[in-house]
Amino acid sequence: MQHSSRAWLVLAHAHVRVPELESLLLKYGGVGEIATRSIRELKDAGLPEEKCVAITSPNEKKIDAALEWLEEDGHHVIAFGEETYPEMFSQIPGPPLLLYVNGDVDALHLPSLAIIGSRNPTRGGVRNSVDFAKFLGQHGFSIVSGLAQGIDTAAHRGALDGGGKTVAFLGHGIDRVYPAANRDLAHAISHCGALVSEYALGARPERWHFPERNRLISGLCLGTLVIEAARRSGSLITARLAAEQGREVFALPGSIHNPLARGCHELIRQGAKLVETADDILNELAPLAGHMQQMSIESKPKEAPLRDHDGDYEELRGILSHDPVSIDELESQSGLTIDQLSSMLLILELHGEVESLSGGRYALSG
């Protein structure tokens, strides 16, 4: 395992891109084989000379530091093509070769929504970010953002407050926290979600890292919600990336007198979906989320654990009735976690067995 991780780290530190990797794999068959090739062999395979040199003469101190970091609980590297690599990234231009993850890798495989916006929002913008993230997190969506001050911070906190999962993509090495004021928040995310970076340990928060990082925020998600953004805003770049990646784009309208509403209004004019409530997003994304969940189930071997899973559905059907019940009540009665219940309720809703009602309550259909 360590040998494989080392080879991946060598390629990542050499800034090998996925198309280059695929060409090298066709020629040499495996990542371990690539990492041991000579400069001449790598050049013959079409790799630029500077990357050939970086592979054949890696910075051993940095590689060792990364391997040491990997030994700590909750620390992972996820490489392109591995089973744990998010399928959503395989669908976007410029997929990351390697991801450093601190936290729960499974959070990267849940149906996800990005919530982004101004670093200096109004109090109403903060409240909306918290409320949308909390509601959608309780309905089975992982809330994704960038750990920046303002809307990002509120989205992460809302997801955590609701007992949901949240993922923060970083524009620097995963061993850093930026801004420093979010150190405690980053620690909480690593325990109830995941911190993720494609940058090597120690990498500084350079300005150009953040637009690169934004393609991953939008790329992991089924949709991106923009809450308060000026017309010249990095959030609009992320929204554009989401649209180019074939993802849904949502925008929350605001007062015509609020400069931070103008970016959202511009997005709506360009075709983004206007949303007024979190239910608007849930209704739009539920079919996509259900398809994603079903594909995930179908891709797994049909073994005994799935029969236990079917039993959980039967137990849940037995608890539900035509009287509305909250997800917290279902948790206490079933012994299942909110994450499990949210996913199961979503599947049952898509099959027409369950209705999702206002206030986060559920009832049998019909």
ZAMARGU-4260 file (C-alpha; in steps of 0.2 Angstrom, whole numbers, plus 5000, padded with zeros to 4 digits):
<rodrens>
0) 5000/5000/5000 | 5014/5012/5005 | 5023/5008/4989 | 5008/5012/4978 | 5005/5028/4988
5) 5023/5033/4986 | 5022/5031/4967 | 5006/5041/4966 | 5014/5055/4976 | 5029/5055/4965
10) 5018/5058/4950 | 5007/5071/4959 | 5023/5081/4964 | 5028/5080/4946 | 5012/5088/4941
15) 5007/5074/4929 | 4990/5077/4922 | 4976/5063/4920 | 4978/5063/4901 | 4997/5061/4903
20) 4994/5047/4916 | 4983/5038/4904 | 4996/5038/4890 | 5009/5032/4902 | 4998/5018/4909
25) 4995/5012/4891 | 5014/5010/4888 | 5020/5004/4905 | 5004/4996/4913 | 5005/5003/4931
30) 5009/5018/4942 | 5023/5009/4950 | 5031/5005/4934 | 5030/5023/4928 | 5038/5029/4944
35) 5054/5018/4940 | 5056/5023/4922 | 5071/5033/4916 | 5070/5051/4909 | 5073/5044/4891
40) 5059/5031/4893 | 5047/5044/4900 | 5051/5057/4886 | 5048/5043/4873 | 5031/5041/4880
45) 5028/5060/4877 | 5030/5067/4894 | 5038/5085/4895 | 5056/5085/4901 | 5053/5094/4917
50) 5040/5081/4922 | 5052/5067/4918 | 5066/5075/4929 | 5053/5077/4943 | 5048/5059/4942
55) 5066/5052/4941 | 5073/5064/4954 | 5058/5067/4967 | 5060/5077/4982 | 5061/5063/4994
60) 5059/5074/5009 | 5042/5080/5003 | 5037/5062/4998 | 5042/5055/5015 | 5032/5070/5024
65) 5017/5065/5014 | 5019/5047/5018 | 5021/5051/5037 | 5005/5062/5036 | 4996/5047/5028
70) 4999/5036/5044 | 4988/5047/5054 | 4970/5042/5057 | 4958/5049/5045 | 4971/5054/5032
75) 4969/5047/5015 | 4975/5050/4997 | 4963/5045/4983 | 4970/5043/4966 | 4962/5044/4949
80) 4955/5027/4944 | 4954/5020/4961 | 4937/5013/4968 | 4936/5028/4981 | 4939/5041/4968
85) 4923/5051/4966 | 4914/5046/4950 | 4908/5064/4948 | 4926/5070/4945 | 4928/5057/4930
90) 4915/5067/4921 | 4923/5084/4921 | 4938/5092/4911 | 4954/5092/4921 | 4950/5079/4934
95) 4962/5079/4948 | 4976/5066/4948 | 4977/5064/4967 | 4966/5071/4982 | 4972/5073/4999
100) 4958/5069/5011 | 4956/5073/5030 | 4940/5065/5036 | 4927/5053/5029 | 4930/5048/5011
105) 4912/5042/5010 | 4906/5060/5011 | 4913/5062/4993 | 4901/5049/4987 | 4885/5057/4993
110) 4873/5067/4982 | 4881/5085/4985 | 4876/5103/4983 | 4888/5117/4983 | 4884/5133/4992
115) 4894/5148/4988 | 4894/5167/4989 | 4901/5183/4996 | 4915/5183/5009 | 4906/5199/5016
120) 4888/5194/5016 | 4873/5202/5024 | 4865/5195/5040 | 4851/5189/5029 | 4863/5180/5017
125) 4872/5171/5032 | 4855/5166/5038 | 4849/5159/5021 | 4866/5150/5019 | 4864/5141/5036
130) 4846/5137/5034 | 4848/5130/5016 | 4863/5120/5021 | 4854/5113/5037 | 4838/5108/5028
135) 4847/5100/5013 | 4860/5092/5024 | 4846/5084/5034 | 4839/5077/5017 | 4854/5067/5013
140) 4865/5080/5003 | 4883/5083/5007 | 4885/5102/5008 | 4901/5107/4998 | 4910/5124/4999
145) 4927/5132/5000 | 4930/5136/5019 | 4931/5155/5015 | 4924/5168/5026 | 4906/5173/5024
150) 4893/5162/5014 | 4906/5147/5013 | 4908/5147/5032 | 4889/5148/5035 | 4885/5134/5023
155) 4898/5122/5032 | 4891/5127/5049 | 4873/5125/5044 | 4877/5107/5038 | 4885/5103/5054
160) 4872/5111/5065 | 4859/5099/5056 | 4869/5084/5058 | 4873/5082/5040 | 4890/5080/5030
165) 4900/5094/5023 | 4915/5094/5012 | 4928/5109/5011 | 4939/5110/4996 | 4955/5120/5000
170) 4966/5131/4989 | 4982/5126/4998 | 4990/5111/5006 | 4979/5100/5018 | 4991/5103/5032
175) 4986/5122/5033 | 4970/5131/5037 | 4965/5147/5028 | 4958/5158/5034 | 4966/5155/5051
180) 4950/5160/5060 | 4941/5144/5053 | 4953/5133/5062 | 4940/5126/5074 | 4928/5124/5059
185) 4940/5115/5049 | 4943/5103/5064 | 4924/5100/5065 | 4923/5097/5046 | 4937/5083/5047
190) 4926/5074/5060 | 4909/5076/5052 | 4914/5077/5033 | 4930/5080/5024 | 4943/5092/5020
195) 4950/5090/5003 | 4965/5097/4993 | 4974/5092/4977 | 4989/5103/4982 | 5004/5095/4990
200) 5007/5097/5009 | 5014/5114/5013 | 5007/5122/4998 | 5003/5140/5001 | 4986/5148/4998
205) 4991/5156/4981 | 4979/5167/4972 | 4978/5156/4956 | 4974/5140/4967 | 4957/5146/4971
210) 4950/5147/4953 | 4957/5129/4951 | 4950/5123/4967 | 4933/5130/4962 | 4931/5118/4947
215) 4931/5104/4961 | 4918/5112/4971 | 4906/5113/4957 | 4912/5096/4949 | 4908/5086/4964
220) 4891/5092/4965 | 4874/5089/4956 | 4871/5108/4958 | 4878/5124/4964 | 4868/5137/4974
225) 4874/5155/4974 | 4869/5166/4989 | 4874/5184/4988 | 4887/5188/4975 | 4893/5204/4967
230) 4893/5205/4948 | 4912/5203/4948 | 4914/5189/4959 | 4923/5172/4960 | 4906/5164/4964
235) 4900/5168/4947 | 4916/5159/4940 | 4911/5144/4950 | 4893/5145/4943 | 4900/5146/4925
240) 4911/5131/4928 | 4896/5121/4935 | 4886/5125/4920 | 4900/5120/4908 | 4902/5104/4918
245) 4883/5100/4915 | 4878/5104/4933 | 4863/5113/4939 | 4865/5131/4944 | 4853/5140/4957
250) 4853/5158/4962 | 4844/5166/4977 | 4837/5183/4972 | 4838/5198/4983 | 4833/5216/4984
255) 4837/5227/4969 | 4845/5239/4981 | 4858/5226/4987 | 4874/5226/4977 | 4877/5208/4983
260) 4861/5203/4974 | 4866/5209/4957 | 4877/5194/4953 | 4863/5182/4957 | 4851/5192/4946
265) 4864/5191/4932 | 4865/5172/4934 | 4846/5171/4933 | 4845/5181/4917 | 4858/5169/4910
270) 4847/5154/4914 | 4851/5149/4932 | 4836/5143/4942 | 4828/5155/4953 | 4825/5148/4971
275) 4815/5154/4985 | 4815/5139/4997 | 4826/5124/5000 | 4812/5113/4993 | 4814/5121/4976
280) 4832/5113/4976 | 4826/5097/4984 | 4813/5095/4971 | 4825/5099/4956 | 4839/5087/4962
285) 4830/5073/4970 | 4828/5063/4954 | 4847/5066/4950 | 4851/5061/4968 | 4841/5045/4967
290) 4849/5040/4951 | 4866/5043/4958 | 4861/5032/4973 | 4854/5018/4963 | 4869/5018/4952
295) 4880/5016/4967 | 4870/5002/4974 | 4870/4993/4957 | 4888/4994/4956 | 4891/4985/4972
300) 4892/4966/4973 | 4876/4958/4978 | 4881/4951/4995 | 4873/4948/5012 | 4875/4966/5018
305) 4863/4971/5005 | 4850/4959/5011 | 4852/4968/5028 | 4850/4984/5020 | 4833/4978/5012
310) 4828/4974/5030 | 4831/4991/5035 | 4819/4997/5022 | 4806/4986/5028 | 4808/4992/5046
315) 4807/5010/5040 | 4791/5006/5031 | 4784/4999/5047 | 4788/5014/5057 | 4781/5027/5044
320) 4762/5030/5043 | 4751/5043/5035 | 4754/5055/5050 | 4769/5066/5047 | 4784/5062/5057
325) 4801/5071/5058 | 4818/5063/5054 | 4823/5065/5072 | 4809/5054/5077 | 4813/5041/5064
330) 4831/5041/5070 | 4825/5037/5088 | 4813/5024/5083 | 4823/5015/5070 | 4841/5015/5077
335) 4847/5021/5060 | 4858/5037/5058 | 4851/5053/5050 | 4863/5050/5035 | 4856/5032/5032
340) 4838/5038/5034 | 4840/5053/5023 | 4846/5042/5009 | 4833/5029/5011 | 4819/5041/5012
345) 4825/5049/4996 | 4824/5032/4987 | 4807/5028/4994 | 4801/5046/4989 | 4807/5043/4971
350) 4798/5026/4971 | 4782/5035/4976 | 4781/5027/4993 | 4785/5042/5004 | 4780/5061/5004
355) 4792/5074/5009 | 4782/5087/5019 | 4786/5105/5025 | 4797/5106/5041 | 4807/5091/5037
360) 4793/5079/5040 | 4788/5063/5031 | 4773/5052/5028 | 4767/5037/5018 | 4760/5042/5001
365) 4742/5039/4996
</rodrens>
